[in-house]
């Protein structure tokens, strides 16, 4: 298995025709470097496809996931506010995102209380 210590959500939509070299170039130009055992997650504009780019210390792996119905929960954009270029995700957030769950709300969804 490929080890991923840190996972980054790249917030700008990307053309899903982009391959590993092009996505690696985007990572290096955006955050300065691609680190070993870090994963970088990209989505298209409609958030129906995601690509995961992982540097394993020796080379680069690229995996794709496509939804035939629905969309991935990507980012909640606030009017007039630009998101950061990258956001760090926990393993639980990534797992929720990959199956289409609202990963930004995991903390509040883990507690049931009276309001």
Rosetta constraint file for C-alpha pairs under 8 A:
AtomPair CA 2 CA 56 HARMONIC 6.78 0.50
AtomPair CA 3 CA 37 HARMONIC 5.83 0.50
AtomPair CA 3 CA 56 HARMONIC 7.00 0.50
AtomPair CA 4 CA 37 HARMONIC 4.70 0.50
AtomPair CA 4 CA 38 HARMONIC 5.42 0.50
AtomPair CA 4 CA 39 HARMONIC 6.10 0.50
AtomPair CA 4 CA 54 HARMONIC 7.39 0.50
AtomPair CA 4 CA 56 HARMONIC 7.92 0.50
AtomPair CA 5 CA 37 HARMONIC 5.51 0.50
AtomPair CA 5 CA 38 HARMONIC 5.86 0.50
AtomPair CA 5 CA 39 HARMONIC 7.91 0.50
AtomPair CA 6 CA 37 HARMONIC 6.91 0.50
AtomPair CA 6 CA 38 HARMONIC 4.86 0.50
AtomPair CA 6 CA 39 HARMONIC 6.31 0.50
AtomPair CA 6 CA 88 HARMONIC 7.26 0.50
AtomPair CA 6 CA 89 HARMONIC 7.47 0.50
AtomPair CA 6 CA 90 HARMONIC 7.65 0.50
AtomPair CA 7 CA 38 HARMONIC 5.72 0.50
AtomPair CA 7 CA 39 HARMONIC 4.62 0.50
AtomPair CA 7 CA 40 HARMONIC 5.96 0.50
AtomPair CA 7 CA 41 HARMONIC 7.41 0.50
AtomPair CA 7 CA 88 HARMONIC 5.82 0.50
AtomPair CA 7 CA 89 HARMONIC 5.44 0.50
AtomPair CA 7 CA 90 HARMONIC 6.97 0.50
AtomPair CA 7 CA 91 HARMONIC 7.71 0.50
AtomPair CA 7 CA 94 HARMONIC 7.90 0.50
AtomPair CA 8 CA 38 HARMONIC 7.51 0.50
AtomPair CA 8 CA 39 HARMONIC 6.04 0.50
AtomPair CA 8 CA 40 HARMONIC 4.82 0.50
AtomPair CA 8 CA 41 HARMONIC 6.08 0.50
AtomPair CA 8 CA 86 HARMONIC 6.03 0.50
AtomPair CA 8 CA 87 HARMONIC 5.45 0.50
AtomPair CA 8 CA 88 HARMONIC 4.51 0.50
AtomPair CA 8 CA 89 HARMONIC 5.87 0.50
AtomPair CA 9 CA 40 HARMONIC 5.98 0.50
AtomPair CA 9 CA 41 HARMONIC 4.86 0.50
AtomPair CA 9 CA 42 HARMONIC 6.59 0.50
AtomPair CA 9 CA 86 HARMONIC 5.30 0.50
AtomPair CA 9 CA 87 HARMONIC 5.00 0.50
AtomPair CA 9 CA 88 HARMONIC 6.17 0.50
AtomPair CA 9 CA 89 HARMONIC 6.71 0.50
AtomPair CA 10 CA 40 HARMONIC 6.50 0.50
AtomPair CA 10 CA 41 HARMONIC 5.71 0.50
AtomPair CA 10 CA 42 HARMONIC 5.41 0.50
AtomPair CA 10 CA 43 HARMONIC 7.95 0.50
AtomPair CA 10 CA 85 HARMONIC 5.96 0.50
AtomPair CA 10 CA 86 HARMONIC 4.55 0.50
AtomPair CA 10 CA 87 HARMONIC 6.74 0.50
AtomPair CA 11 CA 42 HARMONIC 7.16 0.50
AtomPair CA 11 CA 43 HARMONIC 7.93 0.50
AtomPair CA 11 CA 75 HARMONIC 7.55 0.50
AtomPair CA 11 CA 83 HARMONIC 6.91 0.50
AtomPair CA 11 CA 84 HARMONIC 6.94 0.50
AtomPair CA 11 CA 85 HARMONIC 5.47 0.50
AtomPair CA 11 CA 86 HARMONIC 5.70 0.50
AtomPair CA 11 CA 87 HARMONIC 7.45 0.50
AtomPair CA 12 CA 42 HARMONIC 7.69 0.50
AtomPair CA 12 CA 43 HARMONIC 7.85 0.50
AtomPair CA 12 CA 85 HARMONIC 6.72 0.50
AtomPair CA 13 CA 42 HARMONIC 6.89 0.50
AtomPair CA 13 CA 43 HARMONIC 5.50 0.50
AtomPair CA 13 CA 44 HARMONIC 4.85 0.50
AtomPair CA 13 CA 45 HARMONIC 4.86 0.50
AtomPair CA 14 CA 18 HARMONIC 7.64 0.50
AtomPair CA 14 CA 42 HARMONIC 6.60 0.50
AtomPair CA 14 CA 43 HARMONIC 6.00 0.50
AtomPair CA 14 CA 44 HARMONIC 4.94 0.50
AtomPair CA 14 CA 45 HARMONIC 6.72 0.50
AtomPair CA 15 CA 44 HARMONIC 5.83 0.50
AtomPair CA 15 CA 45 HARMONIC 7.82 0.50
AtomPair CA 16 CA 43 HARMONIC 7.44 0.50
AtomPair CA 16 CA 44 HARMONIC 6.03 0.50
AtomPair CA 16 CA 49 HARMONIC 7.34 0.50
AtomPair CA 16 CA 50 HARMONIC 7.77 0.50
AtomPair CA 16 CA 51 HARMONIC 7.55 0.50
AtomPair CA 18 CA 22 HARMONIC 5.76 0.50
AtomPair CA 18 CA 23 HARMONIC 6.44 0.50
AtomPair CA 19 CA 23 HARMONIC 6.24 0.50
AtomPair CA 19 CA 62 HARMONIC 7.76 0.50
AtomPair CA 20 CA 24 HARMONIC 5.93 0.50
AtomPair CA 20 CA 53 HARMONIC 6.83 0.50
AtomPair CA 20 CA 60 HARMONIC 7.07 0.50
AtomPair CA 20 CA 61 HARMONIC 7.24 0.50
AtomPair CA 20 CA 62 HARMONIC 5.86 0.50
AtomPair CA 21 CA 25 HARMONIC 6.20 0.50
AtomPair CA 22 CA 26 HARMONIC 6.39 0.50
AtomPair CA 23 CA 27 HARMONIC 6.32 0.50
AtomPair CA 23 CA 53 HARMONIC 7.38 0.50
AtomPair CA 24 CA 28 HARMONIC 6.22 0.50
AtomPair CA 24 CA 34 HARMONIC 7.23 0.50
AtomPair CA 24 CA 53 HARMONIC 7.53 0.50
AtomPair CA 25 CA 29 HARMONIC 6.06 0.50
AtomPair CA 26 CA 30 HARMONIC 5.93 0.50
AtomPair CA 27 CA 31 HARMONIC 5.87 0.50
AtomPair CA 27 CA 32 HARMONIC 7.16 0.50
AtomPair CA 27 CA 33 HARMONIC 6.70 0.50
AtomPair CA 27 CA 34 HARMONIC 6.33 0.50
AtomPair CA 27 CA 40 HARMONIC 7.64 0.50
AtomPair CA 28 CA 32 HARMONIC 4.64 0.50
AtomPair CA 28 CA 33 HARMONIC 4.39 0.50
AtomPair CA 28 CA 34 HARMONIC 5.85 0.50
AtomPair CA 29 CA 33 HARMONIC 7.50 0.50
AtomPair CA 30 CA 85 HARMONIC 7.11 0.50
AtomPair CA 34 CA 38 HARMONIC 7.28 0.50
AtomPair CA 34 CA 55 HARMONIC 6.90 0.50
AtomPair CA 35 CA 55 HARMONIC 6.54 0.50
AtomPair CA 35 CA 57 HARMONIC 7.77 0.50
AtomPair CA 36 CA 54 HARMONIC 7.87 0.50
AtomPair CA 36 CA 55 HARMONIC 5.00 0.50
AtomPair CA 36 CA 56 HARMONIC 5.26 0.50
AtomPair CA 36 CA 57 HARMONIC 4.55 0.50
AtomPair CA 37 CA 54 HARMONIC 6.72 0.50
AtomPair CA 37 CA 55 HARMONIC 5.62 0.50
AtomPair CA 37 CA 56 HARMONIC 5.05 0.50
AtomPair CA 37 CA 57 HARMONIC 6.57 0.50
AtomPair CA 38 CA 54 HARMONIC 5.93 0.50
AtomPair CA 38 CA 55 HARMONIC 6.06 0.50
AtomPair CA 38 CA 56 HARMONIC 7.60 0.50
AtomPair CA 39 CA 52 HARMONIC 6.52 0.50
AtomPair CA 39 CA 53 HARMONIC 5.55 0.50
AtomPair CA 39 CA 54 HARMONIC 4.33 0.50
AtomPair CA 39 CA 55 HARMONIC 6.71 0.50
AtomPair CA 40 CA 52 HARMONIC 5.63 0.50
AtomPair CA 40 CA 53 HARMONIC 5.06 0.50
AtomPair CA 40 CA 54 HARMONIC 6.35 0.50
AtomPair CA 41 CA 50 HARMONIC 6.87 0.50
AtomPair CA 41 CA 51 HARMONIC 5.74 0.50
AtomPair CA 41 CA 52 HARMONIC 4.51 0.50
AtomPair CA 41 CA 53 HARMONIC 6.38 0.50
AtomPair CA 42 CA 50 HARMONIC 5.43 0.50
AtomPair CA 42 CA 51 HARMONIC 5.14 0.50
AtomPair CA 42 CA 52 HARMONIC 6.40 0.50
AtomPair CA 43 CA 47 HARMONIC 5.49 0.50
AtomPair CA 43 CA 48 HARMONIC 7.41 0.50
AtomPair CA 43 CA 49 HARMONIC 5.63 0.50
AtomPair CA 43 CA 50 HARMONIC 4.28 0.50
AtomPair CA 43 CA 51 HARMONIC 6.36 0.50
AtomPair CA 43 CA 74 HARMONIC 7.91 0.50
AtomPair CA 44 CA 48 HARMONIC 6.69 0.50
AtomPair CA 44 CA 49 HARMONIC 5.82 0.50
AtomPair CA 44 CA 50 HARMONIC 6.68 0.50
AtomPair CA 46 CA 71 HARMONIC 7.24 0.50
AtomPair CA 47 CA 71 HARMONIC 5.36 0.50
AtomPair CA 47 CA 72 HARMONIC 5.35 0.50
AtomPair CA 47 CA 73 HARMONIC 7.43 0.50
AtomPair CA 47 CA 74 HARMONIC 6.71 0.50
AtomPair CA 48 CA 66 HARMONIC 5.97 0.50
AtomPair CA 48 CA 67 HARMONIC 5.34 0.50
AtomPair CA 48 CA 68 HARMONIC 7.51 0.50
AtomPair CA 48 CA 69 HARMONIC 7.92 0.50
AtomPair CA 48 CA 70 HARMONIC 6.97 0.50
AtomPair CA 48 CA 71 HARMONIC 4.82 0.50
AtomPair CA 48 CA 72 HARMONIC 6.03 0.50
AtomPair CA 49 CA 64 HARMONIC 7.21 0.50
AtomPair CA 49 CA 65 HARMONIC 5.74 0.50
AtomPair CA 49 CA 66 HARMONIC 4.40 0.50
AtomPair CA 49 CA 67 HARMONIC 6.29 0.50
AtomPair CA 49 CA 72 HARMONIC 7.62 0.50
AtomPair CA 50 CA 64 HARMONIC 5.77 0.50
AtomPair CA 50 CA 65 HARMONIC 5.39 0.50
AtomPair CA 50 CA 66 HARMONIC 6.56 0.50
AtomPair CA 51 CA 62 HARMONIC 6.71 0.50
AtomPair CA 51 CA 63 HARMONIC 5.52 0.50
AtomPair CA 51 CA 64 HARMONIC 4.43 0.50
AtomPair CA 51 CA 65 HARMONIC 6.47 0.50
AtomPair CA 52 CA 61 HARMONIC 7.90 0.50
AtomPair CA 52 CA 62 HARMONIC 5.56 0.50
AtomPair CA 52 CA 63 HARMONIC 5.17 0.50
AtomPair CA 52 CA 64 HARMONIC 6.45 0.50
AtomPair CA 53 CA 60 HARMONIC 6.81 0.50
AtomPair CA 53 CA 61 HARMONIC 5.65 0.50
AtomPair CA 53 CA 62 HARMONIC 4.55 0.50
AtomPair CA 53 CA 63 HARMONIC 6.67 0.50
AtomPair CA 54 CA 60 HARMONIC 5.57 0.50
AtomPair CA 54 CA 61 HARMONIC 5.07 0.50
AtomPair CA 54 CA 62 HARMONIC 6.46 0.50
AtomPair CA 55 CA 59 HARMONIC 5.81 0.50
AtomPair CA 55 CA 60 HARMONIC 4.54 0.50
AtomPair CA 55 CA 61 HARMONIC 6.45 0.50
AtomPair CA 56 CA 60 HARMONIC 6.30 0.50
AtomPair CA 56 CA 61 HARMONIC 7.51 0.50
AtomPair CA 67 CA 71 HARMONIC 6.69 0.50
AtomPair CA 67 CA 72 HARMONIC 7.83 0.50
AtomPair CA 71 CA 100 HARMONIC 6.95 0.50
AtomPair CA 72 CA 97 HARMONIC 6.49 0.50
AtomPair CA 72 CA 98 HARMONIC 7.22 0.50
AtomPair CA 72 CA 99 HARMONIC 7.64 0.50
AtomPair CA 72 CA 100 HARMONIC 4.89 0.50
AtomPair CA 72 CA 101 HARMONIC 7.65 0.50
AtomPair CA 73 CA 97 HARMONIC 6.24 0.50
AtomPair CA 73 CA 100 HARMONIC 5.81 0.50
AtomPair CA 73 CA 101 HARMONIC 6.50 0.50
AtomPair CA 73 CA 102 HARMONIC 5.80 0.50
AtomPair CA 73 CA 103 HARMONIC 7.28 0.50
AtomPair CA 74 CA 97 HARMONIC 7.49 0.50
AtomPair CA 77 CA 81 HARMONIC 7.04 0.50
AtomPair CA 77 CA 82 HARMONIC 7.45 0.50
AtomPair CA 77 CA 83 HARMONIC 7.20 0.50
AtomPair CA 78 CA 82 HARMONIC 7.71 0.50
AtomPair CA 89 CA 93 HARMONIC 5.82 0.50
AtomPair CA 89 CA 94 HARMONIC 6.27 0.50
AtomPair CA 90 CA 94 HARMONIC 6.30 0.50
AtomPair CA 91 CA 95 HARMONIC 6.20 0.50
AtomPair CA 92 CA 96 HARMONIC 6.20 0.50
AtomPair CA 92 CA 103 HARMONIC 7.93 0.50
AtomPair CA 93 CA 97 HARMONIC 6.09 0.50
AtomPair CA 93 CA 103 HARMONIC 4.93 0.50
AtomPair CA 93 CA 104 HARMONIC 7.23 0.50
AtomPair CA 93 CA 106 HARMONIC 7.22 0.50
AtomPair CA 94 CA 98 HARMONIC 6.04 0.50
AtomPair CA 94 CA 103 HARMONIC 7.32 0.50
AtomPair CA 95 CA 99 HARMONIC 6.58 0.50
AtomPair CA 96 CA 100 HARMONIC 6.25 0.50
AtomPair CA 96 CA 101 HARMONIC 4.93 0.50
AtomPair CA 96 CA 102 HARMONIC 6.78 0.50
AtomPair CA 96 CA 103 HARMONIC 5.25 0.50
AtomPair CA 97 CA 101 HARMONIC 5.52 0.50
AtomPair CA 97 CA 102 HARMONIC 6.74 0.50
AtomPair CA 97 CA 103 HARMONIC 5.48 0.50
AtomPair CA 102 CA 106 HARMONIC 7.10 0.50
AtomPair CA 105 CA 109 HARMONIC 6.07 0.50
AtomPair CA 106 CA 110 HARMONIC 6.16 0.50
AtomPair CA 107 CA 111 HARMONIC 7.43 0.50
